[in-house]
């Protein structure tokens, strides 16, 4: 069994978000995402998503409800498939661990 350190091999600041797929099999995908102040378009995904913020701070807006969630290191959030959301803020050196799957 090979272990993975989520903090190893992190790229320096970049003008775009970087995603590493850590694991993918049978409908499950686990990603490490590195942000440096980027925001996102509105996502309307056909997958469920569970996110944990490991480093930095991020704001996620649930578009239809007008609800904003602030994530700090260690915070996690489940986003149900089809729930429209947008990342409206990421701090410098923001590190995410995300898991995606379908029913």
C-alpha positions as CSV (number, residue, x, y, z in Angstrom):
1,X,0.0,0.0,0.0
2,X,1.3,3.4,-0.9
3,X,0.6,6.4,1.3
4,X,0.0,9.9,0.1
5,X,0.9,13.1,2.0
6,X,-1.6,15.7,0.9
7,X,0.9,18.5,1.6
8,X,3.8,17.0,-0.6
9,X,4.5,18.3,-4.1
10,X,2.3,21.4,-3.8
11,X,2.9,23.8,-6.7
12,X,3.9,27.4,-6.0
13,X,1.2,30.1,-6.6
14,X,-0.3,30.0,-10.0
15,X,-2.7,32.1,-12.1
16,X,-5.2,29.2,-12.3
17,X,-6.5,26.5,-9.9
18,X,-4.7,23.2,-10.1
19,X,-6.3,19.8,-9.6
20,X,-4.6,16.5,-8.9
21,X,-6.7,13.3,-9.1
22,X,-5.6,11.2,-6.1
23,X,-7.9,8.3,-6.6
24,X,-10.6,7.3,-9.2
25,X,-12.5,4.0,-9.4
26,X,-16.1,2.7,-9.8
27,X,-17.8,6.1,-9.7
28,X,-15.7,7.7,-7.0
29,X,-13.1,10.4,-7.6
30,X,-10.9,12.1,-4.9
31,X,-9.1,15.3,-5.8
32,X,-6.6,17.6,-4.3
33,X,-7.3,21.2,-5.5
34,X,-4.9,24.1,-5.0
35,X,-6.3,27.7,-5.3
36,X,-4.6,31.1,-5.2
37,X,-7.5,33.6,-5.0
38,X,-9.5,32.1,-7.9
39,X,-13.3,32.1,-7.9
40,X,-15.5,29.8,-10.0
41,X,-18.5,29.9,-12.3
42,X,-21.8,28.5,-11.0
43,X,-21.6,24.8,-10.7
44,X,-24.6,22.6,-11.3
45,X,-23.0,19.1,-11.0
46,X,-24.6,15.7,-11.6
47,X,-22.3,14.3,-8.8
48,X,-22.4,14.7,-5.1
49,X,-19.4,16.4,-3.6
50,X,-17.9,16.4,-0.2
51,X,-15.2,19.0,0.4
52,X,-12.7,19.6,3.2
53,X,-10.6,22.7,3.3
54,X,-7.2,21.8,4.6
55,X,-5.5,25.2,4.3
56,X,-6.6,28.8,3.7
57,X,-10.2,30.2,3.6
58,X,-12.9,29.9,1.1
59,X,-16.5,31.1,0.6
60,X,-19.1,29.1,-1.2
61,X,-22.4,30.6,-2.3
62,X,-25.5,28.4,-2.7
63,X,-27.0,30.4,-5.6
64,X,-30.7,29.4,-5.3
65,X,-30.9,29.9,-1.5
66,X,-28.6,32.9,-1.3
67,X,-26.7,31.1,1.5
68,X,-23.0,31.8,1.9
69,X,-20.8,29.3,3.8
70,X,-17.3,30.3,5.0
71,X,-14.8,27.5,5.2
72,X,-11.7,27.6,7.4
73,X,-9.0,24.9,7.8
74,X,-10.6,21.6,8.9
75,X,-14.1,22.6,7.8
76,X,-16.0,20.1,5.6
77,X,-19.2,20.5,3.5
78,X,-21.5,18.1,1.6
79,X,-22.9,19.5,-1.6
80,X,-25.8,17.4,-3.0
81,X,-25.8,16.8,-6.8
82,X,-27.8,19.5,-8.6
83,X,-27.4,22.1,-5.8
84,X,-26.1,25.1,-7.6
85,X,-23.1,26.7,-6.0
86,X,-20.2,29.0,-6.7
87,X,-16.8,29.6,-5.0
88,X,-16.9,33.3,-4.5
89,X,-13.6,33.7,-2.6
90,X,-10.4,31.7,-2.0
91,X,-7.4,33.0,0.0
92,X,-3.9,32.6,-1.2
93,X,-2.5,29.0,-0.7
94,X,-6.0,27.4,-0.4
95,X,-5.9,23.6,-0.3
96,X,-9.0,21.4,-0.8
97,X,-9.7,17.7,-0.5
98,X,-12.8,16.8,-2.6
99,X,-14.6,13.6,-3.1
100,X,-17.2,13.2,-6.0
101,X,-19.7,10.4,-6.6
102,X,-23.0,9.6,-8.2
103,X,-26.0,7.7,-6.7
